[in-house]
Amino acid sequence: MPFPPDLSKPVFAVCPEYADRVIRSQCVTCSKPIGEFKDAISRKEYSISGMCQVCQDSVFGEPDWDDADEMFE
């Protein structure tokens, strides 16, 4: 399991229900169990935002690895 978000962040003072969800291993966005993450970047994002993989994908989208090659040319 990845490290949970830092509960001393200001967002958790403003929205204490988010802190409760982190403590219960739930996504702060959808309230479902956090489940598995597909890579290290997603686990790191969970430690920042508290979002599960499904919510991360809906916010950030799926990476298009074909386009990524063009970015590094």
C-alpha positions in Angstrom: 0.0 0.0 0.0 1.3 3.5 -0.8 1.9 6.1 1.8 -1.3 8.0 2.5 -1.5 11.8 2.1 -0.2 14.0 4.8 -3.2 14.8 7.0 -1.6 18.1 8.2 -2.2 19.6 4.7 -4.7 22.6 4.9 -7.3 20.8 2.7 -7.9 18.3 5.5 -8.6 21.1 7.9 -11.1 22.6 5.5 -12.6 19.2 4.5 -12.3 16.9 7.5 -14.4 14.3 5.7 -11.4 13.8 3.4 -9.2 13.0 6.3 -11.7 10.5 7.5 -11.7 8.8 4.1 -7.8 8.6 4.1 -7.9 7.1 7.6 -10.4 4.5 6.3 -8.3 3.8 3.1 -11.0 5.3 0.9 -10.6 7.6 -2.1 -11.1 11.2 -1.1 -13.0 11.8 -4.4 -15.3 8.8 -4.7 -15.2 7.3 -1.2 -14.5 3.8 -2.6 -11.7 1.6 -1.3 -8.4 2.8 -2.8 -7.6 -0.6 -4.3 -4.5 -1.2 -6.5 -2.4 1.3 -8.5 -1.0 0.5 -11.9 2.5 2.1 -11.4 4.8 4.1 -9.1 3.6 7.4 -10.4 0.0 6.6 -9.5 1.0 5.5 -6.0 2.9 8.8 -5.6 -0.2 10.7 -6.8 -2.2 8.9 -4.2 0.2 10.1 -1.5 -0.4 13.7 -2.7 -4.1 13.7 -3.6 -5.7 10.7 -1.9 -7.3 9.7 -5.2 -7.8 6.0 -6.2 -6.6 4.8 -9.7 -10.1 5.2 -11.2 -10.4 8.8 -10.1 -6.8 9.6 -11.1 -7.6 8.3 -14.6 -10.7 10.3 -14.8 -8.9 13.5 -13.8 -5.6 13.1 -15.6 -6.7 10.7 -18.4 -4.9 7.7 -19.7 -1.4 8.4 -21.0 -1.0 8.1 -24.8 2.4 6.4 -25.0 2.4 6.8 -28.9 2.3 10.6 -28.4 5.0 10.4 -25.7 7.6 9.4 -28.2 7.0 12.5 -30.2 7.5 14.7 -27.1 11.1 13.4 -26.6 12.2 13.7 -30.3 
